Amino acid sequence: MLTLLSLSGTLGFPSLAGAVSAACGLYIILMMALMCVIIYSRQRKKAYILFSVAAIIIMTYEAMNLYSAGAGKMQLQGIVWKNVLEASAFVLINAAVFQLYRKLKRLQTWTLLLLGALLILPVIAWTAGLLPAWISAAKLVGFTLFYRVLVLILGLVFITPRIGQPKKYVAGLFMYLLWLGYLWLRNDIPEEAGRSNTVLYMSFLPLLYYTTLFLILFERIVELLQRIYRSSITDGLTGLYNRKYFSGRLRRYMEQGIRVSVIFCDIDNFKKLNDTQGHARADEVLKQVAQIMEDELDEIGLTGRYGGEELVAMVVDRRAKVGHVAERIRQRVAEESIVTISVGHSTVKKEMNPDELVKQADQAMYISKTTGKNKVTAYTAAEVKKSRAARAQ
C-alpha cells in the first residue's frame, strides 16, 4: 500500500492547509506544555511530566510537518523517525491521560516500556543496517501506522472505563483513527480535485485531536484545583465550611450591611456517645446532623463546623425567620437521628462585630444546654442575665 513515493505523505502536506494545521497544532501543544510545567511545579504528578515530554516530541514532528508543507525534502531516515516520533507521542499521551486519573501499577508500567521497546528497537536496527534488505522504509512506516492502531485499541479498551472524561477521550481517538486511516489509504486517492478537497479536510484532524487533548487536560486541572480549594475551606469529616472560612464570610456579609443571623448548635451528650458507641458511630451522627443543617440552610445561608460537636450556620435571606429555621433543625435532628441538639441564635445589631454575634449565639446555645437540652433559645440580654444568676446560686 505504501510506496517510497507516498512516504512524503506521512510527513506532511505541501499545502497551505497543512501549514496552517501544523502551526496551530504547535501553538496548542505549546500551551499544553506550559500549562503542565506550571501545574507540575505545584503538584508533583507524573501525568504532567508525560504530557510535557509528549508535547516536546509533538512540537518536533510538527516542525518537520511545517518544513514539509514548505516543500522541503526529507531523507528516508528522517521520514521514518518522524513517524516513530508520532507513535511515541501517541503512547505517552495515552499514558498521561490515564495518569491524570489513576496511578500506573507495576504491570502497567512494564507494559508501557514493552510498547516503547517494540516501537524503537526495530527502527534502531534498521537505521544501523541490521535488518534484512526486504524491510524497507515504506514497511517501517506502515509498521508505525499499525502500531498506533494497536495503541488506540488498547486505550479504548483499558483507559476509557478508568478515566473521568470518557466521551472526550473516545472522540479524540476517533479523530486520530480517521487520520491514520487517511494516511494508510492516501496513495489510493487519485490526483484530481477530489484529492485536494480530501487533503484540506483531513489535514485538520490532528488539530482537532490536539484540541480534544487540551480540553481533557484543562478540565482535569480545573477539577483538581477546585478540589484543592474546596478541601482548604471545608471540614474533612462533615463537608461543612471550616471555622476560618465561615468567620471570613460572616465578616464580609456584616461589612456589606447585610442582616445576618447566626445559629449555634451543640450535640447533646456527644462525649457519652463517643464512649459508648465508638468514634466511628459518633462521626456518622455528626455527619448526619451536618447534612440536616445543610438541607435547611440551602439557598438561605451557609453552614460550618466550629469545632468538635459544635456546628454553626448563618442566615442571610431576609425573608427567612431564624427562629423557625433553628427550630426546624432541632426538630429534624430529634426525629431523624439518635441524638438531640441544643440550639441558640442571635441576629446582628448596629456596631456589632462578627465575634460578638457568634458569642451571643453561643451564649444562647449554652442556655439551652443548661436548661434541659434539646431546645432553641434566642439571645436576649435578659435571658443571659437570668442564666448567670441561676448559675451563681
N, C-alpha and C positions, 0 to 999 in steps of 0.2 A: 504494500500500500504506500509506504513512504519510500521515496527515492532521494538521491542526493540533491536533485533539483528542487524537491519540495521541502528540504530541510530548512531553507531560509524562511519558510512559512511558520516554522515553530519558533523563530527568533523574534519576529515582529512584522509589522506591515509597513511597506514603503509608501505610506499614505498619510494624509492629514488626520484622518480618524485614528490611525494607530498612534500617531504622535500625541494627539490630544489625550487619548486614553492613557498612554504611558505617563504623560506629565501629570495628569490628575491623580493617577494611581500613586505616583511618587509623593505628591502632596499629602494625600490621605494617610499613606503609610508613615510619612514623616511625623504627622500629627499623632498617630498611634504610638510611635516610638517615644516621642517627647512626653506624652501622657504616661506611658509605662515607666519611664525613668523617674518622673516626678512622684508618681504614686509609690514606686518601689522604695524611694528614699524615706517614705513614711510607713509603709507596710512591707515588710520583707517577705513578699510572696513570690514563689518561684515562677508562677504563671507570667509575671511581668518580665522576668528575665527571658523566658522562652519567646514571648511576644517581641521583645526588643531584638533578640538575635534573628528571629524570622523577619522582622522589619528591615534589618540591615541587609539580609540576603535578598529580600524582595526589591529593595531600592537598587541593589547591584544589578539584578537582571532587568529591572525596568529601565535603568540607564542604558543597558545593552539594547533594549527594545527601542529606545529613543534613537540610539545610534543607527539601528537598522531602519527605522522609519525615515531617517535622513538619507537613505540609500547607501549606508555604509556596508562594507563587506566584511564578513567574519570568516575566520578559518573553521574547518570542520571540528577541530578540538574545542574551539570557543563555543560553537553551536551545541555540541554535546554537553559541555559543562554548564552552559546556560540552562539547559533542560534539567540537569541534575540539581542546580540551584533552585529551580522552580519546585521540583519534587521535594527537596529537603525543606524548603519553607512551608510547603503544604503539610508535611508531617509535624513540624514544630508548631504550626498554628493550631492544628487539631489537638495536640498535646496541651497547648496553652489554654485553649477553651475548656478542656477537661479540668485542668488545674485551677481554673477560676472557681470551680465549684467543689472539686474533690482533690484529695492528695493522691499522687501516684504511688501505688503499692510496689513492692519489690518486683513481683511478676510483671506488672505493667511497665516498670522502668526497663527491665530486661527485654521485654517485647519491643519497646521503643528503640533500644540500642540495636537489637537484631534487625529491625526495619532499616535503620540507618546503614548498617553494615551491608545489608542486601542491596542497597542502592549504590553506595560509594565504591565498594571493593571491585565490582566488575568494571566500572569506568576507569578506576585507577589501573587495573590490569590492562585494559585496552590502551590507555594512554602510554603505558610502559611497553606496549607491543608484546604482551604475554598471552593474548588471546588468539585463537585461530583466525586466519585471514578472512574466512567467510562471515565473521561477526563484524559487520560494517558500522559506520557511524549512523546510518539510517536505522539499522536494527537496534542500536543502543537508544536512539531517540524514541523508537517505538516501545522499547522496554520501559523507559521513564514514563511514557503515557499510560501503559498498562499498570505500572507501579502506583501511579496516582489514583487510578480507578480502584485498585485494591485498598489503598489507604482510605479512600472515600467510603467504600463499603464497610470497612472496619469502623470508621467514625459513625456511620449511620446506625450500625448495629449496637455498638458498645458505648458510644458517647451520648447519643441523643437521649436515651432514657435517664441519664445521670446528670443532666445539667438543667439549669433553670430557664433557659430560653430555647427550647427545642424547635419551635416554629421558625425562628430566625436562622438557627443553625442549619436546619434542613433546607430552607430557602437558599442559603448560601451554597450548600453542597450541590443543590440542583443547578444553580447558575454555573458552578465550577464544572459540573458534569457536561453541561451543554458546551462549554468552552473546550473541554477535552474532546468531545465528540466532533466538534468542528475541526480541531487540529488534525484529528485522525482521518477525517473524510475530505479534508480541504483539497487534496490532489485530484479528487474526482469531480470537483466543481468546474465546469467549463469556463474558459477565458472569454467571458462576454459580460454584458451589463448585469446579468443576474449575479455574477460573482462579485462585482463591485458593491452591489447592494448588500450581499451577504457579509462581505468584509466590513462594511460600515456598521451593520447591526451587531455582528459578533465581536468586533474589536472592543466594544464597551462592556462585555460580560465580565472580564477581570475587574473593571472599575466598579461594577455593581457588587461583585463579590467582596472587594475591599471595603466598600461602604457598609455591607452587612456585618463584616467583622468589626468595623469601627463601632457600629451600633451595639453589638453584643458586648464589646469591651466597655463602652461608655456606660451602658445601662447597668452592668455589673459593678462598675466602680461607684456609680451614684448610689446603688443599693447598699454597698459595703460602707460608704461614708455615712449614709443615713443611719445604718445600724450602729456605727460607732458613736455618732452624735446622740442617737436615742439612748444608748447604754450609758452615756455620760450624764444624762439628765433624769434618768429614771432609776427606781429601785429594782434591783435584780430579782427579788423574790415576788413582789406584788405587781410589778409593772407600772405602779403609780409614779408620779414625779417625785424626785428626791427633795430633801428639805431645802437645799440650796436653790434649786430651780424654782420650787414653789414660792419661796420667800422673794426671789427676784421678780417673778411675775406679779405677786401681790404688791410689791413696791411700785412697779410700773403702772399698775391699774390705779393705785391710790394717787400717784403723781399726776395722772391724767384726769383726776377728778371723778373717777367712776365710783359709784356707790357699791362698795364691796362688803359682803358679809362672810365671816369665817365660821365654819363648823368644825369643832374639835371632838373627836371620838376616841374612846379608850375601851378596849375589850375587857369585860369583867372577868375576874378570876383567871386571867391568861396564864399566870405562873403555875397555878394548880393544874391547868390543862396540860402544860408542858411536862409537869412532874408525873402526872398520872397516865397520860396517853402518848407521851413522847414528842420530840421536836417535829418529826415528820407530820404527825396529825395536827399539831399546833400550826405548822406552816400552811397546811391545807385550809384550815379555818381562817387564817389571816388572809389568804388569797381570796377566799370566798367572800369575806367581808369587804375586801378591797373592790371586788368585782361588783358587788351590790352598790357601793358608793359611786363607782364609775357609771353604772347604769343610771342612777338617779341624778347625777350631775351632767349627764350628756346634754350638750347644747346650751346649758345654763351656767357652766363654770368648769372647774377642773379640780382634780384630787391629788393628794400627795401623802407620802409616808413621812411622818415627822420623827419617828424613832421608836424602835421596839414594836409594841402593840398600839401605838398612838397614830391614828390616821386623821388627816385634815382635808378640808375641802373649802373652796371659795365659790361663792355665788355672785356672778356679775350681771345676770339678767335682771333688770329692774322689775320685770313682771312676776318673777318667782318670789314666793314668800319663804324666807329662810326657815322659819319655824315649821312650816309644812314639810319642807324638804328634809329637815333634820328628823322630824317625827316619822316620815316615810322610811328613812334609812334605818332608824331604830326598830321600827315595826317589822321590816323585811328581814333584818338580821335575826330577830327573835323568832320569826316564823320559819325561816329557811335554813338556819344553822343551829348548831348545838350550843351556841354562846349568846350572850346578850352584850349590849354596849351601853356605856354612859356617855351622854352627848351634851355638849354646851355650844352655844353660838352667840356671836356678837356682830353688830353692824357698825361700820366706820362712822365716826363723828368728826367734826371740824378739828383741825390741828392735832390729829392723831397719827402716829407713825405705825408702820406695819407690825413692829414688835409689840406695841401696846394692844393692837387689835387681836393678835394671836393670843397674847397673855390673857385678855379678857375672856376669849372663848375657852381657854384652858381653865380659867378660874370657874367659869360656869359649868364646865365638864366636871370639875372637882366637886362642885356642889351636888351634881347628880350622883357622883360616885359615893359621896359620904351620906347621902340621904336616901339610900335604898337601891341604887343602881338601876340599870335598865330604864332610864328616863331621860327626858330632854329638858334642859334648863337654859333660859335666855338670860344673858348677862344684864344685871342691873346693879347699881351701886348698893341699893338697899339689900339685895339678896346676898351680896358679898359680905356686907357688914353683919348681917344676921348669921351667916355661916361662920364667920370669925368669932362672933360672940358665943356661938354654940360650942365651938372647939375650945374656947378659953375656959368654959365651965367644966 
